Amino acid sequence: MTDSTHDHDNDTAKLVELAKDSRFVMLTTTDAEGHLVSRPMSRQDVDLDGDLWFIATRDSRKVEHIRANPTVGVTITGQSSWVSISGKAEVVEDLEKLKEYWSTFAEAWIPEGPEDPNAILIHVDAETAEYWDNPGGRVSSVISLVKSKVTGQPYDGGDHATVTDL
């Protein structure tokens, strides 16, 4: 696997591209007892720094967790890629941005629309991230694994980078 930690701008651009590959992610928070709690979320946006936006309800456990401990993790799985983001989350009350990000996915959870007083945004300020990308997909991975076994050479499953200072 290629580790390309030397080019921050290209690695960040690749991270954003891979993060946009999947609409659904796993958001992990920490509860009051220190347990990690993950749940699927529909991501609304990924900006050029890898920051993410979500729509949530004010009275949800995830919002309670974020207010008590803003450190979160986001895991994204695409067709041939995996992304792990670590950062700080904040609850954002911004009706205009909420309207901008509103979607049918949000409406399924909050049928009253963006004007519902319980509707809020979660912004995840990405601090570090790591990605793994296998542009050939699963078939390419299987071929690479077989090649590794036959040749005795280490598995090279695609591109990998750790991106810091986001």
N, C-alpha and C positions, 0 to 999 in steps of 0.2 A: 504494500500500500504506500502510495506516495504521500509524504508529509511536506506540505508547502507552506510552512509557517513564516517564510521570509518576506512575503509580499502582502502587507496588511491591506492595501486598497483592493487588490484583486481577490484576496481571501474574503474580505467583507462583502464585495459584490457577489461572489459565488454563494456565500452564506445567505444573503438576501434572496437570491434567485432560488435556492433550494428551499428556503423557508416559505416562499410563495407557492411551492409545488403542491402543498396540501392545505385545504380549507380547514380541516379538523386537526387539532393538536391535543396534547395532554398538558394540563397546567397543574403543577405540583406546589402546594403550600404546606405550611407547618401548623399543626393544631396546638392547642394550649398545653397538651402533654408532651409536645415535641415530636409527635408522629408525623411522618410525611403522608400527605393526602393528595392523590391525583384524581383528576376528572377530565373527561373530554370537553373541549370548548371549541366553538367556531371562531376562528380568527377573523377579524375585520380588516386588518391592514398590517403590513410589514413595511417600515420606512427604510431609508437608505443606510441607517445605522444598525439595522436589525431589531429595532424596537417594535413591539407588537401592541395591538389594540384589541380589546374584547368588550362585548356588551354583557352586562350581568345585572342581577337584582341586588339592591341595597341590603336586603335582609338575608342574603345567602351566606352559607358557611365560609365560602371562599373569600368574600369581602371581610367577614369577621377575622379570618386568619390573616389576611393581608394587612389589615389595620393593626393587628397585634405584632406581626412579624412580616415585613415587606419582602424578605428574601424568597424568591420563587425560582422554579425551574420550568422550562417549557420543552417538551419533546415533540418533534415533528418527524413523521415518516412519509416519504414520497414513494413514487414507483420504484426508484432505484437509489434512494438516498435516505440518510438519517441525520437529524440535526438536534443538538442539545444546547439549550440556551440557559444561562444563569443570569439573574438580574434582580432588580428591585422593582416591585409593583406599587402602584398607587391608585387609589380610587379617585376618579375624575368626574366632576359634575360640570358638564358642558353640553347644553341642549343642542346647540348648533352642530357640534361634532357628532353627537349621538344621532341626530337626524341624517347627517352625511353618511354615517356607517350603517344606518338601519337597513335590515335585510329581511327576507322571508324566514331566514334561520332564527333571527332575533324574535320575530313576530310569533314563532311557534312557542317560545318561552314567555314572551311578554305581549299577549294579544292586544293590550290597550295601546300599544305603540310607544314611540319615543317620548311622548309627553307624560307617560305614566310616572308618577313621582318615585316609584320604586326602581326605575330604570337608571342605571349609571354606567360609566365606562371604567375599564381597568386598563391602565397603561403599564406595560412592562418595559422598563429601561434596561436593555440588554447590556451586561457588563463583560461577560465572556461567553464564548460559544465554541462548539466543536462540531465539525461535520464530516461525514463520510459519504462519498458519492461514487457509485458504480454506473457510469453512463450506459453500459450495455445491459443493465438490468439483471434479473435473476439468472437468465440463461448464461450470460457472460460470467456471473459469479460461479456457477456450477462448472463451467469450462475451466475457469482459473483454478478452482479447487482440485479438479481432476489433473490439470497440468502440474500443479504443485506436488501432488502425490506421485505422479509418474516421474517428474524430473528431480524431485527432492529439493527443489527451490522453494523459498517461502512464498506464501500466498500473497499476490498483489491484487487486491480487490478494488482498486480505483484511487481516487483522490481523497486525501484526508488533511485537515488543517485545524489548528486551534487558533481562534481569533480572540485577542484580548484588546482592552482599551477601546471598547465600542462606544 
